[in-house]
Each structure stands twice: as C-alpha cells, then as structure tokens.
Amino acid sequence: MNGEVPVKRWTAKRKSALIIDIFKGKTTPVAVARQHDLTVAEVER
C-alpha cells in the first residue's frame, strides 16, 4: 500500500470528493480502484 490508512467507512463526502477528482481529470477510476483495493466496477457504481 502507499502508506494511507485503509478506508473503513465510505462517507458521502469521501465518495463525492473522489468522483469530483475523476471528473476533473486528477485521477482515474482505475487509479482509485487500485489505491483503495476496489474493483473498477465498484468505483464506477
């Protein structure tokens, strides 16, 4: 892992921040999935 603490609870605020970063081009669904041990389908959902 990259030193981040694993997310135990996905709040609406945390989810929306990631979605905004994806829309702004700061990250991709693939990168988010990799960082948070999720599938791309889970990120896209």
PDB file of N, CA, C and O in Angstrom:
ATOM      1  N   MET A   1       0.849  -1.178   0.000  1.00  0.00           N
ATOM      2  CA  MET A   1       0.000   0.000   0.000  1.00  0.00           C
ATOM      3  C   MET A   1       0.891   1.238   0.000  1.00  0.00           C
ATOM      4  O   MET A   1       2.101   1.128   0.201  1.00  0.00           O
ATOM      5  N   ASN A   2       0.318   2.388  -0.219  1.00  0.00           N
ATOM      6  CA  ASN A   2       1.110   3.609  -0.352  1.00  0.00           C
ATOM      7  C   ASN A   2       1.179   4.417   0.937  1.00  0.00           C
ATOM      8  O   ASN A   2       1.387   5.630   0.892  1.00  0.00           O
ATOM      9  N   GLY A   3       1.007   3.764   2.089  1.00  0.00           N
ATOM     10  CA  GLY A   3       1.128   4.459   3.361  1.00  0.00           C
ATOM     11  C   GLY A   3      -0.161   5.068   3.868  1.00  0.00           C
ATOM     12  O   GLY A   3      -0.193   5.633   4.961  1.00  0.00           O
ATOM     13  N   GLU A   4      -1.229   4.960   3.086  1.00  0.00           N
ATOM     14  CA  GLU A   4      -2.509   5.507   3.511  1.00  0.00           C
ATOM     15  C   GLU A   4      -3.205   4.525   4.447  1.00  0.00           C
ATOM     16  O   GLU A   4      -3.029   3.312   4.335  1.00  0.00           O
ATOM     17  N   VAL A   5      -3.989   5.060   5.361  1.00  0.00           N
ATOM     18  CA  VAL A   5      -4.790   4.223   6.244  1.00  0.00           C
ATOM     19  C   VAL A   5      -5.976   3.710   5.448  1.00  0.00           C
ATOM     20  O   VAL A   5      -6.633   4.496   4.766  1.00  0.00           O
ATOM     21  N   PRO A   6      -6.275   2.403   5.511  1.00  0.00           N
ATOM     22  CA  PRO A   6      -7.410   1.887   4.748  1.00  0.00           C
ATOM     23  C   PRO A   6      -8.721   2.560   5.160  1.00  0.00           C
ATOM     24  O   PRO A   6      -8.939   2.854   6.335  1.00  0.00           O
ATOM     25  N   VAL A   7      -9.577   2.795   4.187  1.00  0.00           N
ATOM     26  CA  VAL A   7     -10.865   3.422   4.460  1.00  0.00           C
ATOM     27  C   VAL A   7     -11.785   2.371   5.061  1.00  0.00           C
ATOM     28  O   VAL A   7     -12.002   1.312   4.472  1.00  0.00           O
ATOM     29  N   LYS A   8     -12.325   2.671   6.240  1.00  0.00           N
ATOM     30  CA  LYS A   8     -13.234   1.732   6.876  1.00  0.00           C
ATOM     31  C   LYS A   8     -14.679   2.101   6.614  1.00  0.00           C
ATOM     32  O   LYS A   8     -15.558   1.240   6.630  1.00  0.00           O
ATOM     33  N   ARG A   9     -14.925   3.374   6.372  1.00  0.00           N
ATOM     34  CA  ARG A   9     -16.292   3.820   6.126  1.00  0.00           C
ATOM     35  C   ARG A   9     -16.287   4.831   4.986  1.00  0.00           C
ATOM     36  O   ARG A   9     -15.560   5.823   5.015  1.00  0.00           O
ATOM     37  N   TRP A  10     -17.105   4.557   3.996  1.00  0.00           N
ATOM     38  CA  TRP A  10     -17.187   5.428   2.844  1.00  0.00           C
ATOM     39  C   TRP A  10     -18.331   6.414   3.043  1.00  0.00           C
ATOM     40  O   TRP A  10     -19.492   6.105   2.773  1.00  0.00           O
ATOM     41  N   THR A  11     -17.984   7.597   3.516  1.00  0.00           N
ATOM     42  CA  THR A  11     -18.995   8.631   3.711  1.00  0.00           C
ATOM     43  C   THR A  11     -19.343   9.266   2.363  1.00  0.00           C
ATOM     44  O   THR A  11     -18.583   9.158   1.401  1.00  0.00           O
ATOM     45  N   ALA A  12     -20.479   9.915   2.309  1.00  0.00           N
ATOM     46  CA  ALA A  12     -20.892  10.608   1.087  1.00  0.00           C
ATOM     47  C   ALA A  12     -19.858  11.660   0.706  1.00  0.00           C
ATOM     48  O   ALA A  12     -19.585  11.867  -0.476  1.00  0.00           O
ATOM     49  N   LYS A  13     -19.285  12.322   1.701  1.00  0.00           N
ATOM     50  CA  LYS A  13     -18.281  13.357   1.438  1.00  0.00           C
ATOM     51  C   LYS A  13     -17.035  12.753   0.785  1.00  0.00           C
ATOM     52  O   LYS A  13     -16.490  13.321  -0.161  1.00  0.00           O
ATOM     53  N   ARG A  14     -16.591  11.612   1.287  1.00  0.00           N
ATOM     54  CA  ARG A  14     -15.401  10.961   0.734  1.00  0.00           C
ATOM     55  C   ARG A  14     -15.674  10.469  -0.688  1.00  0.00           C
ATOM     56  O   ARG A  14     -14.832  10.622  -1.574  1.00  0.00           O
ATOM     57  N   LYS A  15     -16.856   9.877  -0.905  1.00  0.00           N
ATOM     58  CA  LYS A  15     -17.209   9.396  -2.234  1.00  0.00           C
ATOM     59  C   LYS A  15     -17.275  10.551  -3.230  1.00  0.00           C
ATOM     60  O   LYS A  15     -16.728  10.466  -4.329  1.00  0.00           O
ATOM     61  N   SER A  16     -17.947  11.627  -2.837  1.00  0.00           N
ATOM     62  CA  SER A  16     -18.100  12.745  -3.765  1.00  0.00           C
ATOM     63  C   SER A  16     -16.754  13.389  -4.090  1.00  0.00           C
ATOM     64  O   SER A  16     -16.548  13.833  -5.220  1.00  0.00           O
ATOM     65  N   ALA A  17     -15.843  13.448  -3.135  1.00  0.00           N
ATOM     66  CA  ALA A  17     -14.517  14.018  -3.386  1.00  0.00           C
ATOM     67  C   ALA A  17     -13.770  13.197  -4.440  1.00  0.00           C
ATOM     68  O   ALA A  17     -13.106  13.761  -5.309  1.00  0.00           O
ATOM     69  N   LEU A  18     -13.876  11.878  -4.365  1.00  0.00           N
ATOM     70  CA  LEU A  18     -13.219  11.031  -5.362  1.00  0.00           C
ATOM     71  C   LEU A  18     -13.851  11.201  -6.739  1.00  0.00           C
ATOM     72  O   LEU A  18     -13.147  11.255  -7.747  1.00  0.00           O
ATOM     73  N   ILE A  19     -15.176  11.285  -6.779  1.00  0.00           N
ATOM     74  CA  ILE A  19     -15.864  11.460  -8.059  1.00  0.00           C
ATOM     75  C   ILE A  19     -15.493  12.796  -8.690  1.00  0.00           C
ATOM     76  O   ILE A  19     -15.266  12.869  -9.898  1.00  0.00           O
ATOM     77  N   ILE A  20     -15.429  13.839  -7.893  1.00  0.00           N
ATOM     78  CA  ILE A  20     -15.024  15.153  -8.404  1.00  0.00           C
ATOM     79  C   ILE A  20     -13.608  15.093  -8.969  1.00  0.00           C
ATOM     80  O   ILE A  20     -13.342  15.648 -10.034  1.00  0.00           O
ATOM     81  N   ASP A  21     -12.697  14.421  -8.259  1.00  0.00           N
ATOM     82  CA  ASP A  21     -11.321  14.279  -8.757  1.00  0.00           C
ATOM     83  C   ASP A  21     -11.287  13.531 -10.084  1.00  0.00           C
ATOM     84  O   ASP A  21     -10.495  13.868 -10.964  1.00  0.00           O
ATOM     85  N   ILE A  22     -12.140  12.518 -10.235  1.00  0.00           N
ATOM     86  CA  ILE A  22     -12.193  11.777 -11.501  1.00  0.00           C
ATOM     87  C   ILE A  22     -12.720  12.689 -12.609  1.00  0.00           C
ATOM     88  O   ILE A  22     -12.147  12.729 -13.697  1.00  0.00           O
ATOM     89  N   PHE A  23     -13.807  13.424 -12.344  1.00  0.00           N
ATOM     90  CA  PHE A  23     -14.369  14.321 -13.361  1.00  0.00           C
ATOM     91  C   PHE A  23     -13.400  15.427 -13.755  1.00  0.00           C
ATOM     92  O   PHE A  23     -13.374  15.839 -14.914  1.00  0.00           O
ATOM     93  N   LYS A  24     -12.607  15.912 -12.810  1.00  0.00           N
ATOM     94  CA  LYS A  24     -11.649  16.978 -13.105  1.00  0.00           C
ATOM     95  C   LYS A  24     -10.392  16.456 -13.780  1.00  0.00           C
ATOM     96  O   LYS A  24      -9.539  17.242 -14.194  1.00  0.00           O
ATOM     97  N   GLY A  25     -10.268  15.143 -13.896  1.00  0.00           N
ATOM     98  CA  GLY A  25      -9.102  14.554 -14.539  1.00  0.00           C
ATOM     99  C   GLY A  25      -7.899  14.418 -13.628  1.00  0.00           C
ATOM    100  O   GLY A  25      -6.792  14.168 -14.104  1.00  0.00           O
ATOM    101  N   LYS A  26      -8.092  14.578 -12.327  1.00  0.00           N
ATOM    102  CA  LYS A  26      -6.984  14.473 -11.371  1.00  0.00           C
ATOM    103  C   LYS A  26      -6.608  13.019 -11.107  1.00  0.00           C
ATOM    104  O   LYS A  26      -5.491  12.730 -10.680  1.00  0.00           O
ATOM    105  N   THR A  27      -7.539  12.109 -11.360  1.00  0.00           N
ATOM    106  CA  THR A  27      -7.293  10.688 -11.173  1.00  0.00           C
ATOM    107  C   THR A  27      -8.226   9.928 -12.107  1.00  0.00           C
ATOM    108  O   THR A  27      -9.043  10.531 -12.803  1.00  0.00           O
ATOM    109  N   THR A  28      -8.106   8.618 -12.121  1.00  0.00           N
ATOM    110  CA  THR A  28      -8.955   7.780 -12.961  1.00  0.00           C
ATOM    111  C   THR A  28      -9.641   6.731 -12.093  1.00  0.00           C
ATOM    112  O   THR A  28      -9.189   6.449 -10.983  1.00  0.00           O
ATOM    113  N   PRO A  29     -10.734   6.152 -12.598  1.00  0.00           N
ATOM    114  CA  PRO A  29     -11.365   5.074 -11.842  1.00  0.00           C
ATOM    115  C   PRO A  29     -10.408   3.912 -11.569  1.00  0.00           C
ATOM    116  O   PRO A  29     -10.466   3.289 -10.509  1.00  0.00           O
ATOM    117  N   VAL A  30      -9.538   3.629 -12.518  1.00  0.00           N
ATOM    118  CA  VAL A  30      -8.569   2.544 -12.333  1.00  0.00           C
ATOM    119  C   VAL A  30      -7.618   2.872 -11.186  1.00  0.00           C
ATOM    120  O   VAL A  30      -7.334   2.012 -10.352  1.00  0.00           O
ATOM    121  N   ALA A  31      -7.127   4.099 -11.137  1.00  0.00           N
ATOM    122  CA  ALA A  31      -6.202   4.504 -10.073  1.00  0.00           C
ATOM    123  C   ALA A  31      -6.890   4.474  -8.712  1.00  0.00           C
ATOM    124  O   ALA A  31      -6.302   4.017  -7.732  1.00  0.00           O
ATOM    125  N   VAL A  32      -8.124   4.954  -8.643  1.00  0.00           N
ATOM    126  CA  VAL A  32      -8.871   4.944  -7.381  1.00  0.00           C
ATOM    127  C   VAL A  32      -9.086   3.507  -6.920  1.00  0.00           C
ATOM    128  O   VAL A  32      -8.896   3.189  -5.746  1.00  0.00           O
ATOM    129  N   ALA A  33      -9.483   2.639  -7.852  1.00  0.00           N
ATOM    130  CA  ALA A  33      -9.699   1.235  -7.510  1.00  0.00           C
ATOM    131  C   ALA A  33      -8.423   0.614  -6.957  1.00  0.00           C
ATOM    132  O   ALA A  33      -8.457  -0.099  -5.954  1.00  0.00           O
ATOM    133  N   ARG A  34      -7.320   0.880  -7.603  1.00  0.00           N
ATOM    134  CA  ARG A  34      -6.034   0.328  -7.168  1.00  0.00           C
ATOM    135  C   ARG A  34      -5.652   0.856  -5.783  1.00  0.00           C
ATOM    136  O   ARG A  34      -5.199   0.091  -4.931  1.00  0.00           O
ATOM    137  N   GLN A  35      -5.830   2.144  -5.557  1.00  0.00           N
ATOM    138  CA  GLN A  35      -5.450   2.766  -4.283  1.00  0.00           C
ATOM    139  C   GLN A  35      -6.272   2.245  -3.116  1.00  0.00           C
ATOM    140  O   GLN A  35      -5.765   2.122  -2.001  1.00  0.00           O
ATOM    141  N   HIS A  36      -7.542   1.937  -3.370  1.00  0.00           N
ATOM    142  CA  HIS A  36      -8.445   1.594  -2.279  1.00  0.00           C
ATOM    143  C   HIS A  36      -8.872   0.128  -2.289  1.00  0.00           C
ATOM    144  O   HIS A  36      -9.821  -0.252  -1.603  1.00  0.00           O
ATOM    145  N   ASP A  37      -8.166  -0.693  -3.072  1.00  0.00           N
ATOM    146  CA  ASP A  37      -8.424  -2.130  -3.138  1.00  0.00           C
ATOM    147  C   ASP A  37      -9.884  -2.414  -3.497  1.00  0.00           C
ATOM    148  O   ASP A  37     -10.554  -3.223  -2.854  1.00  0.00           O
ATOM    149  N   LEU A  38     -10.353  -1.732  -4.532  1.00  0.00           N
ATOM    150  CA  LEU A  38     -11.700  -1.911  -5.048  1.00  0.00           C
ATOM    151  C   LEU A  38     -11.616  -2.375  -6.492  1.00  0.00           C
ATOM    152  O   LEU A  38     -10.548  -2.324  -7.102  1.00  0.00           O
ATOM    153  N   THR A  39     -12.728  -2.823  -7.039  1.00  0.00           N
ATOM    154  CA  THR A  39     -12.760  -3.100  -8.462  1.00  0.00           C
ATOM    155  C   THR A  39     -13.165  -1.814  -9.188  1.00  0.00           C
ATOM    156  O   THR A  39     -13.743  -0.910  -8.584  1.00  0.00           O
ATOM    157  N   VAL A  40     -12.864  -1.740 -10.464  1.00  0.00           N
ATOM    158  CA  VAL A  40     -13.261  -0.571 -11.241  1.00  0.00           C
ATOM    159  C   VAL A  40     -14.787  -0.472 -11.264  1.00  0.00           C
ATOM    160  O   VAL A  40     -15.335   0.630 -11.232  1.00  0.00           O
ATOM    161  N   ALA A  41     -15.475  -1.613 -11.319  1.00  0.00           N
ATOM    162  CA  ALA A  41     -16.940  -1.612 -11.320  1.00  0.00           C
ATOM    163  C   ALA A  41     -17.474  -0.985 -10.026  1.00  0.00           C
ATOM    164  O   ALA A  41     -18.466  -0.256 -10.059  1.00  0.00           O
ATOM    165  N   GLU A  42     -16.832  -1.260  -8.898  1.00  0.00           N
ATOM    166  CA  GLU A  42     -17.265  -0.664  -7.633  1.00  0.00           C
ATOM    167  C   GLU A  42     -17.076   0.856  -7.646  1.00  0.00           C
ATOM    168  O   GLU A  42     -17.918   1.597  -7.138  1.00  0.00           O
ATOM    169  N   VAL A  43     -15.990   1.301  -8.217  1.00  0.00           N
ATOM    170  CA  VAL A  43     -15.735   2.747  -8.306  1.00  0.00           C
ATOM    171  C   VAL A  43     -16.762   3.392  -9.220  1.00  0.00           C
ATOM    172  O   VAL A  43     -17.305   4.449  -8.898  1.00  0.00           O
ATOM    173  N   GLU A  44     -17.029   2.771 -10.343  1.00  0.00           N
ATOM    174  CA  GLU A  44     -17.962   3.338 -11.323  1.00  0.00           C
ATOM    175  C   GLU A  44     -19.400   3.312 -10.822  1.00  0.00           C
ATOM    176  O   GLU A  44     -20.224   4.122 -11.246  1.00  0.00           O
ATOM    177  N   ARG A  45     -19.698   2.390  -9.928  1.00  0.00           N
ATOM    178  CA  ARG A  45     -21.048   2.308  -9.379  1.00  0.00           C
ATOM    179  C   ARG A  45     -21.266   3.460  -8.445  1.00  0.00           C
ATOM    180  O   ARG A  45     -22.345   3.590  -7.866  1.00  0.00           O
TER     181      ARG A  45
END
